[in-house]
Amino acid sequence: MHYMDPSYAPILPAAISGTQPKKSSGLGSESLSLQGAALGLSGDQLLLDQRSDIWSHARVRHLLSGETLVVQNTPADAVFLVASGRFEIRIEGRTTPVTEVGVGHPIGEIAFFAGGLRTASAVAVRDSIVLELDRAAFFKVVSGDPAVYYRLLTSLAGRLAETTARIESSVDAVTPRTLALVQAGQRRIPDLFILRLQRAFAARGKCLFLSSADLKQRFPDLGIDDPSVVSWLNAIESEYELILYLTDAEPTNWTRKAIRQADQLVLLGYGPAPPDLNSVEEIGLAFHPPSHRSLIRIHDQRISFTAGTSKWLRKRDVAMHHHVSIEDDRDFKRLHRFFTGRAVGFVAGGGGGFGPAHAGIFKAFQERGVEFDILGGSSVGAAVLGGFAQLFTPAELDLALEDVFVASRGFKRRTLPRYSLLDHIALDKALRRLCRGAHIEDLWIPYFAVATDVDCAAQSLHLFRRGPLWKAVRASCSIPAILPPMFTDDGRMLVDGAVVENIPLSSMKRLKSGPNLVVYFDAPPAGPHAVNYESIPGRWELLGRLLNPFARKKLPNVPGPADMLRRCFNVRQGPALLPTGPHDLLLAPPPFPGSSFIDFDRHSDVLEAAYQWCTIQLDRLEAIHDPALEAILAAKG
């Protein structure tokens, strides 16, 4: 039984319901159907009047998911243009793809122009169609229209620039064009979920929802694998920002085709997790790798955090999961931003007692109507955003900071320096109160925290995306030597995330596409240090001079341990080294009166000062039409 109620269709716009399609008129020919799609989705790639010329000389290639289009180190005797589908670009010796190439973009142009061997392999990650131009065909096209040549050279330059920028970073998240919605488990998806999903997506972009009934109405006498149907499905990808295939609850031909046609598999789960996968899930999970899967847990009401998500994820390894309440459209708007590459992230850097500024800045953006779709932080940034991921208000967060860092005296309880300089027990108890037993996967807002694995130099970055929230925050805040390290169940020893990624923008970009607010705290500018090393006193001399107020003033101006730690955290982690894009807004609040790296006593003052400071910055940035701020504000609708 299909889980979309057809009775909803008449009240939906035809553009999204798929229930009032135009009858096919001459689209039986694949060349006619795909000609408008090939490269048309990217008008900046090739001009409209150039497509027909390319089509007349190109060879059409169909590839199933998993098939290889080009192989690394083989002769580059052709260039390819993606008409539909998606490809992973892979290099020998690397376990992950270096990038993905979608509709409207070329493949193989680097080696084709260089005249050498292929620099990488291209593998289809879903059923795809490309246009192939060998050298003879290519030169016929460019002789008739040289603009094609220059546009491909422009693409080549852009690809090389992306490759250079990617040398020291991982692959960023890729925005899908087609989604297969699959019922997870045995419990039927509420009709209200599908209705709200369609309405919310229709209000925010040109989206098409397709079911087996929709396809049957358009092609009543044709099977799912008929060339006319296949060509139409590929061609419509040029007309819509996003296409969502509503699969059947059983493994029908339509369900199999929808899964093969999708860039991403989206599992829809309602209620408690079932013990086993259903038959459609098994097909989808076998076809799509974890990086191309998402899970949506559907709830009747929104709460700070739920329970039981780990059971859903036990047999469903996914790249991202979401919690959605059907009581209003708020979470559906977030889903649309994620699936269309517009999700707004808040990246919170480490900074000890400066951290309450994150809460003040969050408050200023919240008052402008901004809702952050995913939160990720390092060190104190992880602690602050852990509260907001539980839907805390800024006032509630301020009270939590009072409990964790002031009332508990977590950073003032010294101990014998066997494991650390500070006693961690009171701090741990306060963090448990802050996190209220929540697990990261159960938080309503997607969240991650960064820690450092000190025993694994090659993979020192540890990303917490599941498990007890308090342990993730505690690990991310484990200042080396000041607090004991955190140990995981699999034997990892973790310390402060600021050691390896003080500003976790790279981690954010691996999880989603879209604008980001990045808040960090600059270290004091370095300069020549007029210090004579021999003037630094030993312990007994230091003790005597500290007891003498006149001698104390003459102590050499050497940074203390806390300041040195802060400076070390910023080595090779400054904003100039971040993978920033045009829609990443970087804010570096100044050290407000009363704030210091290791002292949280005036957290409320810091929060309020940061709020006032950020309000002024937002007014200034709005006045000059800052593109990063405009991208963040554009998502609030």
Order of alpha helices (4+ residues) and beta strands (2+ residues): alpha-alpha-alpha-beta-beta-beta-beta-beta-beta-alpha-beta-beta-alpha-alpha-beta-alpha-beta-alpha-alpha-beta-alpha-beta-alpha-beta-alpha-beta-alpha-beta-alpha-beta-alpha-alpha-alpha-beta-beta-alpha-beta-beta-alpha-alpha-beta-alpha-alpha-alpha-beta-alpha-alpha
